[in-house]
Amino acid sequence: MRETVWRAGVAGLCLCAGLWPPLAWSRAPAGPVVPVTLAPLTEAEHAIAARVHVGDLPCELGQSVRLRADETAPGHFHLQLKAQRFHLRPVASSTGAVRLEDPAQGAVWLQLANKSMLMSQKLGRRLVDECAGPVQRAQAEAMKRHPAPHLLDVAQSPRLD
């Protein structure tokens, strides 16, 4: 079953082919209400969405992002960085990191234990880095106090000949 959600733009309601917000706010067509259909999330994607840290997250260089759950589409999120807005959905990651994507705009939100970052696949660079909520900041501090051992610093075990 597919979820149907309604989206309102500045100039009216918009069929955005699963995209929200529209790329150009002023181009949202005025007229009748049109449903936007989103593909349903799998159980694994819902599990990923449950691990996302939401809120106003301070980032490097005095920047911040606002990450909110989409109340009309469970498991989806709205992310705002300055005037840029993205509609993200969870994507499975082989590394176990939380990964949210807005494929229409080429945006990827990666959430690690100690920080999060927003990357642009179209531009091939990070848009913002070192974003962290309270749980992530506590983890970053713990990692500074107790760094993981270096791979080559493994203690030599005595040989048993």
N, C-alpha and C positions, 0 to 999 in steps of 0.2 A: 504494500500500500504506500502511496506517495503522500507526503505532507503538502497541503496547500496553504500558503500564507499570503497576506496582503501587505503591500508596502506603499507608503505615501511619500511622495517626493515634494519638493518645494512648489513645483508647478502642477502638481496633481498626482494621481496614482499611476504607478508604473509597472509594466510587465518587464522584468529585468532578466528574464531567462536564468533565474537563480542568482542573479547578481544583486547585491545591495551594499551600499547605496549605488545608484546609477553613477557612471563615470562622469557625467556632466549633469549637475543638478538642474540647470536651467533647461535642459532638453527633455526632462520627464514630460511625457505627453499628457495634456489635459484630456479629460473625457471620462468614459465609463470605468468602473472599477474592474481591474483585470487580475486574476489570480497568478501568483508566482509558484511554480511547483518545484519542490526540492526533493531530491532522491532521499529515501529514508536511510537513516544511519544503521549500521550493523551493531550487534551487541558489543563487539570490540571497540568500535568508534564511540559508543556511549560510555564505555569504560575509560577511554582516553579523555573524553569531555569531562568526566567526573573529577579528573586530576588537575584541571586547569585552574591556575590562580587568577582570580578576577579582582578588579578594583582599579584605582589610580596607582600606577606603578612608576616610581621615579627611576630615571635612567641616567646614563652618563651625560656629561656636558650640559646639565641642567634641563634636559628634556624629560618628558614623561609621556606615558601612553595611558589610555583609558580602555580597559578591557571589560566588557559586560556580556553576560549571557543573553542570548536572543530569546526573549520570553515567548515569541510566537513560533519558534522553531527549536525545540529542545535539542541540545547538543551542539548548536551553532553559536557563534559569538560575534559581537561587533567590537572592532578595535579602532580607536581613533588616535592618530599621531598628528598633532597640529590640525591642519585642514584636511588631511588625508583620512579616509574612512574605508574600512575593509570589512567584509562579511566572511568569516572564517568557519571552516568545518574541520573536524578532526580527521587525521590521516594516520594510518599505521606506520610505525617507524621501526626499522630493524635494530636500532640502537636502544630502543626503550624510551627515548626522549619524547616528550609531548610535542606533537607537530600539528599545527593548524594551518590550513591553506585557503587562500582566496585565488583560485585558478584564473579567474577572469582578469585580475589585476596583477597576477604573478607575485603575490605576497606570501611569505612563509613566516609564521611565528614559531620559534623553537623555544621550548621551556625546559631548562635543565634544572638540576637540584639547587644550584646556587645563583642562577641568573636566567634571563630570557632575552631574546633578540628578535628583531623584525628584519627580514631580508627581502630584497627585491630580486626575483629571478630575471625580470626584464632588464634591470640595470646591472645585474651581476654584482651587487654589493649590499652591505648592511645599511639599513636605514636608521636603525638605532640599536644600541647594545647596552649591556649591563643593567637591564631593567630587572627590578627585584621587589617582590612583596616581602612582608615580614618573615614568612617562613624561609624564603630563599636567602634573605640577608642573614638569618641565624645560621643557615647551612654554610654560607660563604665564610662566616666568622669561624665556625667549627673547622672548616677545611684549612683555614689559615693557622689555627692553633694546633691542629693535628693533621699535617699533610700526609698524603699517601706515600709509602716508600717508593723510591725510584725503581724502575724495573731492573736496572743493573746493580742496585745496591742490595741485592738479596744476600743474606748472610750465608757464608760458606758452611755447610754442614760437615761434620767430621766424616772422613772416609772409613768405611767399615770393610777392611780387607781381610 
